Amino acid sequence: MRARDGREGDHNTAQQPPNVARYVFVDPRAEHFHADLDEAKGLLVAVLRATAGRDPLDKQVTELIGELFTPSPDFSTRWAEHHVHRHSRGRKVVNHPAVGTMDLAYDGFALPGDPHVSLPTYTADPGTPSADTLTLPATWADTRKQPTIWATST
């Protein structure tokens, strides 16, 4: 449940690892990042409930749930609704701070050794503005890998 947009962290102390739940329920920047924050919150609580139900003695999960009750009445209300859901595919619209809005499909692929652990992937439909936008960070990374060539005159 780690946040993947790289913007989380300022709202928490340094000892807390980045986490999507903290980001969505505590960090005000999440409202801009998620085009449908209500849906993101609902799915997140349902997944947390499924995770907690699968292993009720998982200390990290129970501590995270307890931690979210105090700063977020919205989390508390949603938790009390008892929705349980594992979503492995769907669509998300996000507003990335560097590249703008992207409409992405996501799929979670279960790892063979542990079906409860999945690797999420995000893709954009080919030929769409989101597909073009999704390639921008990759091109930035590629340009950083290029060797610097120094021209000298003789």
N, C-alpha and C positions, 0 to 999 in steps of 0.2 A: 504494500500500500504506500509506496514511496511516490512523492510528487515528481513529475517529470518535466515541468516547465522551467525549472531552475530558479524560480523567483521566491520560493518559500524560504523561510529561515529567519527573516528580520523580526517576526512577531513572537519568536520563541527564544528561549535561552539556548546557549551553545551546546548544552548537554543533551538536548533533544534532537534525535535524527529527523531529517525531512520526512514528512508524512502527508499523504493526500488528505486524510481526515482532518488533521490540524489545519491544513491549508484551507480547505473548503469551509470549515465551520468557524475558524478563528481569524484568519487573515482576510481583511477587507478587499485585498486585491483579487480574490477568487471571484468576486462578483463581476469583475470586468473580464476575467479569463474565460469563464464558462458562459456561453450564450444562454444556456438554460440551467441556471444555478439550482433551481428547485429540483429539477430532474437529477442533477448530479448529486445533490444531498440525499435525495430519496434512495437512489441506487447504492450510494456509499453506505448508508445506515443498514440497508438490507443485506449487503455483502458482509458488513461487520457482524451483523446478527448471525448470519450463516457461519462465519468463521468462529465466532464465540460458541455457537452451538456444537460445532464439530469438535472443539477442544476447549471445554469450559475451564480447564486448569491452566490455559496458556496465560502466563503472567503478563506478557507484553500487551496482549490484546485486552485483557481485563483492565490493566492500568490505563491504556489509551482511552477506553470507553469511560472509565471513571474520570479521567482528566477532562474529557469533553463536556461532561455534565455541567460543570460550574460556569465556564465562560460562554456556553451556548445553550440558552433555553430552547432554541430551535432543535438542536441535537436531542435534548431530553424529550421533547414532544414527539419527535419522530421515533426515537427508541421505544417509547411507550406504545406505539402503534403495532409493534411486533411483526413488521414485514420482514420476510426472509427471502433472499433471492441471490442466485449466482448468475451473473450475466457474463456470457462468454463472447457475445458478438452484438454489434449494434452500430449506431452512428453518433458522433459527437461533433458539435460545432464549438470551436475554441477560438479565442482572440489572443494569438501569440503576441507578446510585447514587441518582438523585433520584426515579424513578417506579416502580421495582420490576421484576418479571419480565415480559418480553414474548416471545411466540412470534411470530416474524416470517417472512414469505416474502421472499426476495430474488431479484432478477433483475439481471443485468448487461447493459446495452445497449451494444453496440459502437458507437463513434463512426464515422461514415461516412468520415472522412479517414484513420483509422488503426484497422483492425480489432483491433489488439492493445491498444487503450486502450478501457476501458469505463466507463460511468457506472452505479454500483450504486444500486439503489433498494430500500427496505425497506417492506413493507406488512403490515398485519394483516388477518385475515379480518373482514369487517364483522360487527358485533354481538357481538364477543368482548370479554372483559376487556382483551386486548392492544390492540384497536382503541381502546377508551376511554383506555387508558394512553398510547397513542401520540399522542393529541391534546393531552395535558397540556402538553408543552413548547411547542407551537404557541400555546396559549392564554396561556401566560406571556409569550411574545414579543409577542402582540397587546396584552396589558395594558400592556406597557412602551411601546408606540407611542402609546397614548392620550394626548391633550393634558391637561395639568393645568388644571383649572378652579378658579379662586379665587373664593370667594363673598365678597362685600363687603356690608356693611350701609349703608344710606343714611338 
